[in-house]
Amino acid sequence: MSERDKKKKDNIVLFPDLDQRFLEKGLQSIQKKSYYEAISFFKEALSLNTTNSEVQIGLILAYYELGSLHQAKDIAKNMLQSGLGDYIHVLDLYLMILVQLHEYEEIVATIEVLLEEHRIPAEKLEHFSKMLDFSRRMALSTIKKEEVDENYYTEEENNYPKLNLYSLQNSNEQMKFIAKLHHQNVRPYVEEIKGYLIDENGSLFLKTLLLNILKEQEYDKEIAVHKFNRSLTVLPNELEEMGAQSQREEIWAVLIGQLEHEDPVLLEHIMVLLEQQFFLLYPFKLERYSNTTWAAGYHYVIKSYFDPETKIADYIEVYEVDKEDLMETIRFIKSLEEISYSNI
């Protein structure tokens, strides 16, 4: 390097809190669903401050939204090993990713070690104990298959294969099955699909996927759906897009107004839960209470995971909602979260 270049390099002055500026830009990109752009900003921030836990969490969320679960997992695991960020917060993210990857044995091993070392706070014991029980069951019952094959079908006399929907053991198998069904004409199987959609024992996850197939193929006849002890008759071709439900967008708008500048990282955690729950609810909506009340409920639930001292009274005041209504939404969101774990 020449003396002149050396002097130029020595004269470079970094703006204060530049890593925070890149963090904010990354979070804005996530809100715009520009995940690749977000990753670029977060990496710029990390190059300036490798120990910024908020930046690393932003990277986890961006990779998660892109479906790059292994990258998200590696970052979360490294944060846990390095002690970066709030341990329980990062642990929740790590376990959520492991659930999506169906790595139930790793979940069991992780939680068992933490229980033995008494590293889980008392207020989170029930949450992690339930996740441990669920993961143990899944680890024992999951049948690993590389691809959906002819075993999912049984031939009938009419030469149309019968869908054996109840043979699909988990969401991984269901996704592969739907990917295969996506390229076929679904109409020969409508009667069987109808039966599954009204069966209270049917997987909520698979019901959503089946409805989405019917919508994509513009099926225009009435069909009944049963979820959460509620029934609804719909025309699949007239349903809202699964990823653009109007109520979810309205709730999200309320939350953005409250948290976009105050706590954008918390906002992203709420978004993840909101998307998961509206996926399972589809095509139903959250009923009885205003979207503002539901927004307050989601805000409280996620905040309380990170801060057990969170007070409901604060949310009643900020969102200007009724106390009893808010408590009911919180109860429902938590019950739906329990159902979500059993339908992953």
MOCORFEN-V662810 format. One record per residue. N is the residue number from 1. D_LAST is the distance of its C-alpha to the last C-alpha in Angstrom with 1 decimal. Layout:
# MOCORFEN-V662810
n;d_last
N;D_LAST
N;D_LAST
This chain:
# MOCORFEN-V662810
n;d_last
1;56.2
2;59.4
3;60.7
4;60.1
5;56.4
6;56.1
7;57.6
8;55.3
9;52.2
10;53.6
11;54.1
12;50.5
13;49.3
14;45.6
15;44.8
16;43.7
17;40.0
18;39.3
19;36.0
20;35.0
21;36.2
22;33.9
23;31.0
24;31.7
25;32.1
26;28.7
27;27.0
28;28.9
29;27.7
30;24.1
31;24.8
32;26.5
33;23.5
34;26.0
35;23.8
36;26.3
37;29.1
38;27.1
39;26.7
40;30.5
41;31.4
42;29.3
43;30.9
44;34.3
45;33.6
46;32.6
47;35.8
48;37.7
49;35.8
50;33.5
51;32.6
52;31.4
53;27.9
54;27.2
55;27.8
56;25.5
57;22.7
58;23.6
59;23.3
60;19.8
61;18.7
62;20.7
63;19.3
64;15.7
65;16.5
66;18.3
67;15.5
68;17.8
69;15.2
70;17.7
71;20.4
72;18.4
73;17.5
74;21.2
75;22.5
76;20.4
77;21.4
78;25.0
79;25.0
80;24.0
81;26.7
82;29.2
83;28.7
84;28.3
85;27.0
86;25.6
87;24.1
88;21.5
89;20.5
90;20.2
91;18.4
92;15.6
93;15.4
94;15.6
95;12.8
96;10.4
97;11.6
98;11.3
99;7.6
100;7.6
101;10.3
102;8.9
103;12.1
104;11.5
105;15.2
106;16.1
107;14.1
108;15.9
109;19.2
110;19.0
111;18.4
112;21.0
113;23.5
114;23.2
115;23.7
116;26.7
117;28.1
118;27.6
119;26.2
120;23.6
121;25.4
122;25.8
123;24.1
124;20.8
125;21.1
126;19.1
127;16.2
128;16.2
129;17.1
130;14.1
131;11.8
132;14.2
133;14.0
134;10.3
135;10.7
136;13.8
137;12.5
138;9.9
139;12.9
140;15.1
141;13.4
142;11.9
143;14.5
144;15.2
145;16.6
146;18.3
147;18.4
148;18.1
149;21.5
150;23.8
151;22.1
152;19.7
153;22.9
154;25.8
155;29.1
156;30.9
157;34.5
158;34.2
159;33.0
160;29.8
161;26.8
162;24.5
163;20.8
164;19.1
165;15.8
166;15.1
167;15.4
168;12.2
169;10.3
170;7.0
171;5.8
172;8.8
173;11.1
174;10.3
175;11.1
176;14.2
177;15.2
178;15.2
179;17.1
180;19.6
181;19.9
182;20.5
183;23.9
184;25.0
185;26.6
186;24.0
187;26.8
188;27.7
189;24.3
190;24.3
191;25.3
192;22.4
193;19.9
194;21.7
195;21.3
196;17.6
197;17.3
198;19.4
199;17.9
200;16.4
201;14.4
202;12.8
203;9.1
204;9.1
205;7.1
206;9.8
207;12.5
208;12.3
209;12.7
210;15.5
211;17.2
212;17.3
213;19.0
214;21.4
215;22.3
216;22.9
217;25.1
218;26.9
219;26.6
220;29.1
221;29.1
222;27.7
223;24.4
224;22.8
225;19.3
226;18.1
227;15.4
228;15.7
229;19.0
230;20.4
231;21.7
232;22.9
233;24.9
234;24.6
235;26.2
236;23.5
237;26.1
238;26.8
239;23.3
240;22.7
241;21.0
242;17.3
243;17.8
244;21.0
245;20.7
246;24.0
247;22.9
248;20.3
249;23.2
250;25.6
251;23.6
252;23.2
253;26.9
254;27.8
255;25.7
256;27.4
257;30.7
258;30.1
259;28.5
260;29.3
261;32.3
262;31.8
263;28.4
264;26.7
265;24.4
266;23.0
267;22.8
268;20.5
269;18.1
270;18.3
271;17.7
272;14.3
273;13.2
274;15.1
275;13.5
276;9.9
277;11.3
278;13.7
279;11.2
280;9.8
281;13.4
282;15.0
283;17.8
284;18.5
285;19.9
286;20.3
287;23.5
288;26.6
289;26.9
290;28.0
291;25.9
292;27.8
293;26.8
294;23.1
295;23.7
296;25.4
297;22.6
298;20.0
299;22.8
300;23.5
301;20.0
302;19.4
303;23.1
304;23.0
305;20.5
306;23.2
307;26.2
308;26.1
309;29.6
310;28.4
311;30.4
312;29.4
313;33.0
314;32.7
315;30.1
316;32.2
317;35.1
318;33.5
319;31.7
320;34.4
321;32.2
322;32.7
323;31.7
324;30.4
325;28.5
326;26.8
327;26.0
328;24.4
329;22.2
330;21.1
331;20.4
332;18.2
333;16.3
334;15.6
335;14.7
336;12.2
337;10.7
338;10.6
339;8.9
340;6.2
341;5.5
342;5.8
343;3.8
344;0.0
